[in-house]
Amino acid sequence: MITRRDAMKAITLGTVGAAVAESVPEVSGWNTIQDALPPAYAGTRKVKDLPYPPSKLKGLDEVMMTNHHAKNYTGTVGAVNKLEQQLATLNKDTPPFVRAGLKRRQIIMMNSVILHEHYFDNLGGDGKPSGKVVDLIKANWGSLEAWEAEYRGTGAGLAGGSGWVVLTYSLVDGSLHNICQDDHSVNYAMGRPLLAMDMYEHAYQKQFGPVVADYMKAFLENVNWDIVNKRLEQVASLKLG
């Protein structure tokens, strides 16, 4: 018989990334409803290809970017699929704490997938801010320089740790915020990401070591502001206020 301690240990030992794909617990006795159909989405998420060759990026190591996409991101997509298939086998007899642990894992890994897809997609540009998002940045921070200083400063606060810096659009009032996501389960309520910068060490350590300032400089020099503006256009019509 599995104990609560054993189940929680199995649930929490995995880490987001390629290793997670092998960490979803297979607990005896969960597959008791043989004729239950899983949700249509369970286990069907596909890996998105990079929208550009990694060699196109200026100042960002090609091997590092390739591994980031092929191992960290791709591994997490596989882990999400496996976990959703596992969730589909739960039933009324599943202990609530087991379900709760797996559901927390689901949101952590799913947010990792979403933010990685935003991260890769908002690179590949010339790094020159343009479009309506610039007007909104100036309205919120007074200048591009003030916004960038806060964006970089937020990233510097994550140096040596892990997390994301996300320029976020608030559906509540249309304002912009640079948020720090030091856990994949943390988000800005009613916020939508416009520009995501990965601050987990796998995103920069191989090339830049602990010098995150150089990584952030290279990141910003490769931002595709057309993508950022497209995201703004998509969410602006959803503003609740």
MOBEL-V738351 format. One line per field, one symbol per residue. ss: DSSP state (A for helix, B for strand, O for the rest). phi: phi as a letter, one per 30 degrees, with the letter a starting at -180 (. if undefined). psi: psi as a letter, one per 40 degrees, with the letter a starting at -180 (. if undefined). Layout:
ss=???
phi=???
psi=???
This chain:
ss=OOOAAAAAAAAAOOOOOAAAAAOOOOOOOOOOOOOOOOOOOOOOOOOOOOOOOAAAOOOOOAAAAAAAAAAAAAAAAAAAAAAAAAAOOOOOOOOAAAAAAAAAAAAAAAAAAAAAAAAAAOBOOOOOOOOAAAAAAAAAAOOAAAAAAAAAAAAAOOOOOOOBBBBBBBOOOOOBBBBBBOOOOOOOOOBBBBBBBBOOAAAOAAAAOOOAAAAAAAAAOOBOAAAAAAAAAAAAOOOOO
phi=.dcddddddddcddbdkdddeccddccejddccdcdcdeeddicdcdddddadeddddicdddddddeddcdddddedddddddddddcdbdcdeeddddddddedddddddddddddeddccjcciceaiddddddddccjaddddddddddddddceicakbcbdccdddbidcbcccccadccbdeicbdcbcbdcddddbeecchdddddddddeddcdcddddddddddcddcedd
psi=hhiddddddddediihaddddeehighhedgegdehhiideheehihhiheihdedhhehhdddddddddcddddddddddddddddeeiadehhddddddddddddddddddddddddddeieaeehhiadddddddddedidddddddddddddeehebiaihhhhhhedeeiihhihgeheehihhfihhdhhhheideeddddebegdddddddddeehgedddddddddddeehd.
